[in-house]
Amino acid sequence: MHLTQVLELFPEYTVTQLLFKDVKNTTELRKMAVNGEIKGALINPSMVVDSFQILVAANKAVHLHKNGKMKTRSLYSEIIFNLSPTNNISEAFKRFGISDSDSAVHIVLVHNKDEILNINDIILKVDGQQIAVDRVSDLTDVAKIKKLYKVAPLEEKCGSLLDAVVCRMATKDVA
């Protein structure tokens, strides 16, 4: 149900993704994340095309964290910020973070490979149905993503929506 991957460039770090639908306690989950009771990024899955998009954002966040170049206060807020095509932090949280009215949540955890992570503790905090991470596209709002990332119809003829999104995420800092 969850997806755990070692970061290629930072093999000491592992990224674990969990996906839930029919969530009834998003307000409570947001408060837990703010208070540090959930050490993870809580992402709105309607803005996620594929789990690879999350992996790219997490990899970039770890890179910036290790180099002391983060634009936000924590590794998890940096993941949310890195999903955005713009450099506006509050806009990134509004679009990619969860809101009280959301009924789905994509949870991203970054931990040292040696660290023991009790995923069940997090699963028990979510009042919703866990689904396989590879089903995130079932929750994706394609029209909203195309509009936000300004994906042209012609662009989709030579590549996928995921390609367009990841390209914009990777190049937003390039001047």
Phi, psi and chi 1 to 4 in degrees:
 res  aa     phi    psi   chi1   chi2   chi3   chi4
   1 MET       -  -42.6  -70.0  -70.9 -118.9      -
   2 HIS   -94.5  167.1   64.7  -84.6      -      -
   3 LEU  -126.7  122.7  177.1   63.7      -      -
   4 THR  -120.8  129.3  -59.9      -      -      -
   5 GLN  -137.2  141.9  -63.5  162.2  -66.1      -
   6 VAL   -85.0  136.9  173.8      -      -      -
   7 LEU   -75.0  125.2  -67.3  176.6      -      -
   8 GLU   -58.7  -45.6  -91.6 -175.5   54.5      -
   9 LEU   -78.7  -19.3  -62.3  175.4      -      -
  10 PHE  -133.2   73.4  -53.2  100.6      -      -
  11 PRO   -63.6  -10.9   16.7  -24.2      -      -
  12 GLU   -79.1  -10.5   67.6  -85.4   21.1      -
  13 TYR  -109.6  143.8  -72.8   97.6      -      -
  14 THR  -124.1  141.7  -54.9      -      -      -
  15 VAL  -113.6  126.1  175.4      -      -      -
  16 THR  -116.5  131.3  -61.8      -      -      -
  17 GLN  -117.4  136.6  -60.9 -178.8   51.0      -
  18 LEU  -127.8  145.4  -58.5  111.2      -      -
  19 LEU  -130.4  134.6 -176.2   61.3      -      -
  20 PHE  -132.6  144.5  -62.4   87.5      -      -
  21 LYS  -124.3  171.3   67.6  176.1 -171.6  173.1
  22 ASP    51.9   41.7  -57.2  -35.4      -      -
  23 VAL   -80.9  131.4  178.2      -      -      -
  24 LYS  -107.2   -6.0  -65.9  167.2 -174.7   60.5
  25 ASN  -126.1   43.8   65.1  -26.5      -      -
  26 THR   -63.9  -34.7   49.0      -      -      -
  27 THR   -60.4  -47.7  -56.8      -      -      -
  28 GLU   -63.3  -41.9 -171.3 -177.9  -36.9      -
  29 LEU   -63.2  -41.9  -68.7  170.7      -      -
  30 ARG   -60.8  -43.3  -92.7 -179.2    3.0  105.6
  31 LYS   -63.6  -40.3  -75.1  179.0 -174.3  163.3
  32 MET   -63.1  -39.6  -77.6 -172.0 -124.4      -
  33 ALA   -67.0  -43.5      -      -      -      -
  34 VAL   -62.5  -38.9  168.9      -      -      -
  35 ASN   -82.1   -1.0  -64.4  -26.0      -      -
  36 GLY    80.8    9.2      -      -      -      -
  37 GLU   -75.3  -25.7  -64.5  167.6   49.8      -
  38 ILE  -118.0  114.9  -65.1  178.0      -      -
  39 LYS   -93.9   84.7  -68.0 -172.2 -175.6  -25.2
  40 GLY  -172.7  168.4      -      -      -      -
  41 ALA   -93.7  128.6      -      -      -      -
  42 LEU  -104.0  111.2  -55.0 -178.0      -      -
  43 ILE  -114.7  143.9  -64.3  167.3      -      -
  44 ASN   -76.6  111.4  177.6  -11.0      -      -
  45 PRO   -68.5  -11.9   18.3  -23.9      -      -
  46 SER   -67.7  -17.4   72.0      -      -      -
  47 MET  -101.6   12.9  -61.5  -56.0  -67.7      -
  48 VAL  -114.8  126.1  177.6      -      -      -
  49 VAL   -83.1  -39.8  178.5      -      -      -
  50 ASP  -159.0  156.2 -175.0  -89.4      -      -
  51 SER   -62.4  -23.6   61.6      -      -      -
  52 PHE   -61.7  -36.0 -179.6   71.7      -      -
  53 GLN   -58.7  -41.3  179.3 -177.4   -6.3      -
  54 ILE   -66.9  -42.1  -59.9  -70.7      -      -
  55 LEU   -62.0  -40.0 -162.2   59.1      -      -
  56 VAL   -63.0  -45.6  169.2      -      -      -
  57 ALA   -64.1  -40.7      -      -      -      -
  58 ALA   -67.6  -41.6      -      -      -      -
  59 ASN   -61.8  -44.3 -166.9   64.7      -      -
  60 LYS   -65.3  -39.5 -171.6  172.7 -179.4 -177.0
  61 ALA   -64.0  -43.6      -      -      -      -
  62 VAL   -63.7  -42.1  168.5      -      -      -
  63 HIS   -58.9  -49.4  171.3   74.2      -      -
  64 LEU   -65.8  -36.8  -66.0  168.4      -      -
  65 HIS   -62.6  -47.4  174.6   72.5      -      -
  66 LYS   -65.8  -28.9  -72.9 -175.0   71.7   91.4
  67 ASN   -96.0    3.9  -69.3  -47.4      -      -
  68 GLY    65.0   32.2      -      -      -      -
  69 LYS  -117.8   17.7  -55.8 -100.4 -173.2 -156.9
  70 MET   -65.3  147.8  -69.5 -164.9  -42.5      -
  71 LYS   -96.8  -11.7  -69.0 -174.4  175.6   85.6
  72 THR  -117.0 -179.6   65.9      -      -      -
  73 ARG   -85.3  -20.3  -67.7 -173.1 -175.6  144.3
  74 SER  -139.2  162.6   77.7      -      -      -
  75 LEU   -59.8  -39.5 -178.7   63.5      -      -
  76 TYR   -73.0  -36.8  -63.2  113.9      -      -
  77 SER   -69.8  -30.2   58.4      -      -      -
  78 GLU   -66.6  -36.2 -164.8   73.1   16.3      -
  79 ILE   -61.5  -47.7  -68.9  169.8      -      -
  80 ILE   -61.6  -44.7  -66.1  169.5      -      -
  81 PHE   -60.9  -39.8  174.1   66.6      -      -
  82 ASN   -70.4  -15.0  -74.6  -32.6      -      -
  83 LEU   -74.1  -24.1  -71.5  166.6      -      -
  84 SER   -78.0  145.9  177.1      -      -      -
  85 PRO   -81.8   -7.6   29.3  -34.0      -      -
  86 THR  -115.5  171.5   70.7      -      -      -
  87 ASN   -97.6   16.2  -78.1  -50.2      -      -
  88 ASN   -90.2  109.5 -174.2  -36.9      -      -
  89 ILE   -65.0  -47.0  -64.7  170.4      -      -
  90 SER   -65.0  -36.0   60.2      -      -      -
  91 GLU   -64.6  -39.3 -171.7   70.9   25.5      -
  92 ALA   -61.7  -43.3      -      -      -      -
  93 PHE   -66.5  -37.8  -83.7   96.2      -      -
  94 LYS   -65.0  -41.6 -158.4  176.0  -10.7  175.9
  95 ARG   -84.8  -35.2  -63.5 -151.8 -170.9  -92.7
  96 PHE  -109.3  -20.6  -65.5   92.9      -      -
  97 GLY   -79.5  166.7      -      -      -      -
  98 ILE   -85.1  150.9   62.3  166.9      -      -
  99 SER  -115.1  167.4   67.0      -      -      -
 100 ASP   -61.2  -25.8  -65.8  -14.3      -      -
 101 SER   -88.7   -6.4   60.2      -      -      -
 102 ASP   -69.2  149.7  -72.3  -22.6      -      -
 103 SER  -118.4   13.1   62.0      -      -      -
 104 ALA  -144.2  151.9      -      -      -      -
 105 VAL  -146.9  137.9   63.8      -      -      -
 106 HIS  -110.8  113.6 -164.7  132.0      -      -
 107 ILE  -101.4  130.9  -59.0  175.9      -      -
 108 VAL  -120.5  125.3 -177.2      -      -      -
 109 LEU  -118.4  135.7  -47.2  163.1      -      -
 110 VAL  -119.8  129.0  177.8      -      -      -
 111 HIS  -148.8  158.5   45.0   95.9      -      -
 112 ASN   -64.9  145.1  -80.1  -30.4      -      -
 113 LYS   -58.0  -34.0 -144.1  164.0   61.3  170.3
 114 ASP   -79.7  -18.4  -55.4  -29.2      -      -
 115 GLU   -70.6  135.5 -170.8 -179.1  -32.0      -
 116 ILE   -85.4  122.4  -63.8  169.0      -      -
 117 LEU  -109.8  122.2 -179.7   70.6      -      -
 118 ASN   -95.3   92.2 -166.2  -16.5      -      -
 119 ILE   -64.5  -32.8  -66.9  172.0      -      -
 120 ASN   -60.5  -33.1  -73.5  -28.1      -      -
 121 ASP   -58.6  -41.4  -77.2   -7.7      -      -
 122 ILE   -74.1  -43.5  -68.2  167.9      -      -
 123 ILE   -57.5  -40.7  -67.7  170.1      -      -
 124 LEU   -67.0  -23.0  -68.9  171.6      -      -
 125 LYS   -79.8  -17.3  -70.4  176.7 -179.1  172.8
 126 VAL   -96.5  122.0 -179.0      -      -      -
 127 ASP   -92.1   80.9 -178.2    7.6      -      -
 128 GLY  -171.4  179.9      -      -      -      -
 129 GLN   -98.5  122.0  179.5 -171.7  -11.1      -
 130 GLN   -76.1  135.2 -173.6  179.3   10.1      -
 131 ILE  -127.4  164.0   59.6  174.2      -      -
 132 ALA   -63.5  138.1      -      -      -      -
 133 VAL   -59.6  -32.1  173.6      -      -      -
 134 ASP   -70.4   -2.2   63.1    3.0      -      -
 135 ARG   -97.6   13.5  -70.9 -169.1   44.7 -149.3
 136 VAL   -58.8  -30.9   71.1      -      -      -
 137 SER   -63.9  -21.1   61.3      -      -      -
 138 ASP   -64.8  -24.6  -64.9   -8.6      -      -
 139 LEU  -103.5   -3.9  -54.3  171.1      -      -
 140 THR   -70.8  136.1  -57.1      -      -      -
 141 ASP  -100.1   89.1 -173.3  -26.3      -      -
 142 VAL   -58.9  -42.7  173.3      -      -      -
 143 ALA   -61.9  -43.2      -      -      -      -
 144 LYS   -64.3  -39.9 -119.5  163.1  101.8  174.3
 145 ILE   -66.9  -45.8  -70.0  172.2      -      -
 146 LYS   -59.8  -40.0  -75.6 -179.3 -177.9 -179.9
 147 LYS   -68.7  -46.9 -177.2  177.9  177.8 -175.9
 148 LEU   -63.2  -44.6  176.7   66.0      -      -
 149 TYR   -87.8    0.3  -73.1   96.9      -      -
 150 LYS    53.1   54.7  -62.4  178.7  173.9  109.0
 151 VAL   -87.6  119.4  179.0      -      -      -
 152 ALA   -82.2  148.3      -      -      -      -
 153 PRO   -55.8  -37.7  -23.1   30.4      -      -
 154 LEU   -63.0  -36.3 -172.1   60.3      -      -
 155 GLU   -62.1  -36.4 -169.6  174.0    0.0      -
 156 GLU   -71.6  -16.8  -75.3 -173.3  -84.8      -
 157 LYS   -74.6  -25.2  -71.2 -173.9  172.8  153.5
 158 CYS  -108.3   -2.5   61.7      -      -      -
 159 GLY  -163.0  177.2      -      -      -      -
 160 SER   -92.0  168.0   68.9      -      -      -
 161 LEU   -61.6  -39.3  178.4   59.1      -      -
 162 LEU   -60.3  -42.8  177.4   62.1      -      -
 163 ASP   -58.4  -45.2  -67.6  -20.7      -      -
 164 ALA   -64.2  -43.8      -      -      -      -
 165 VAL   -65.0  -49.5  166.8      -      -      -
 166 VAL   -63.9  -37.9  168.5      -      -      -
 167 CYS   -60.2  -45.0 -178.8      -      -      -
 168 ARG   -68.1  -37.8  -77.5  162.3  179.4   77.1
 169 MET   -63.0  -43.0  -73.8  170.2   48.4      -
 170 ALA   -71.5  -29.1      -      -      -      -
 171 THR  -105.5    4.6   59.0      -      -      -
 172 LYS   -65.1  -24.9   81.1  172.4  176.7 -178.4
 173 ASP   -89.6   -8.0  -62.0  -36.0      -      -
 174 VAL   -79.6  124.7  179.5      -      -      -
 175 ALA   -96.6      -      -      -      -      -
